[in-house]
Amino acid sequence: MSEFEQRNQAMIRGMAADAALQAKARALFAAANQHEYSYHFRWLGRPIIQYPQDIVAMQELIWDVKPELIIETGIARGGSLIFSASILQLIGGAGLVVGVDIEIRPHNRQAIEAHPMAKRIKMIEASSIHENTAAQIRALATGRKPVMVFLDSNHTHEHVLRELELYAPLVTKGSYLVVLDTVIEDLPEDAFPNRPWTKTRNPKTAVREFLKRDSRFVVETEIENNLLLTVAPEGFLKCIGD
Ligand SMILES: C[S@@+](CC[C@H](N)C(=O)[O-])C[C@H]1O[C@@H](n2cnc3c(N)ncnc32)[C@H](O)[C@@H]1O
């Protein structure tokens, strides 16, 4: 490891151990969330519902792993699909993104299909936890590797746990499974009014339950420690098993 990297790692460990900084970051996150901060950004023209920090982390993962297939649950307006496709385009090769959403609104579908990155994108309109959806995605994953997965659809404990059961087995050794919005557990109880997820039943509780039974994945804490502000604490999972 270079001196530059060693120094960075020491600084990142220092940030993680800095209780005052962590408290400020949590307070900033909660305050910005009240202004729907994650909705304010676009990637190559399409609205992306992510924090800029997480977008940078995903870029680093995609560039390092160079997946042939990225599976995304939760398309919304398409920004994250366009983002993943654009990094695959820069890498070159045959990389493809498959996105699943229970409802793809016609204007969003049209804009995604008209985008310069569309040739690397396949969309499925269905629930991510239907067996038929998983079967279609398993078929797409056949013969493609590495495979990476981003889960960002319905954030209830049960839904995320089922997505983990269906899609984690497709992630290849050395690649990543990112579970977004684990941060729900760390936010005030009233941060998500009118939503079925809660501080006690959310993507982070699903990840913890999943990790008890699946030894192929470990939480890569260095990523969240580095980001400081992330929607995915305990959600960056590295696949270490065959
Ligand atoms: C947070 S948004 C996705 C944001 C997108 N990944 C991005 O970064 O721009 C969540 C999406 O999940 C979709 N969704 C909700 N329930 C779903 C389900 N059962 N299966 C698939 N998608 C679902 C919603 O329709 C919504 O578009």
The ligand as a Gaussian input file, in Angstrom:
#p B3LYP/6-31G(d) Opt

LIG

0 1
 C      -36.019000       5.086000      -3.762000
 S      -36.801000       4.763000      -5.265000
 C      -35.463000       4.188000      -6.295000
 C      -34.466000       5.244000      -6.590000
 C      -33.440000       4.921000      -7.651000
 N      -32.672000       3.732000      -7.304000
 C      -32.486000       6.080000      -7.789000
 O      -31.389000       6.027000      -7.223000
 O      -32.851000       7.061000      -8.452000
 C      -37.735000       3.336000      -4.895000
 C      -38.480000       2.687000      -6.060000
 O      -38.844000       1.357000      -5.660000
 C      -40.030000       1.013000      -6.325000
 N      -40.653000      -0.143000      -5.653000
 C      -41.501000      -0.154000      -4.585000
 N      -41.890000      -1.398000      -4.301000
 C      -41.273000      -2.215000      -5.195000
 C      -41.266000      -3.607000      -5.423000
 N      -42.015000      -4.437000      -4.673000
 N      -40.513000      -4.103000      -6.433000
 C      -39.768000      -3.271000      -7.205000
 N      -39.748000      -1.941000      -7.044000
 C      -40.482000      -1.415000      -6.049000
 C      -40.852000       2.292000      -6.314000
 O      -41.819000       2.247000      -7.356000
 C      -39.779000       3.369000      -6.503000
 O      -39.692000       3.765000      -7.848000

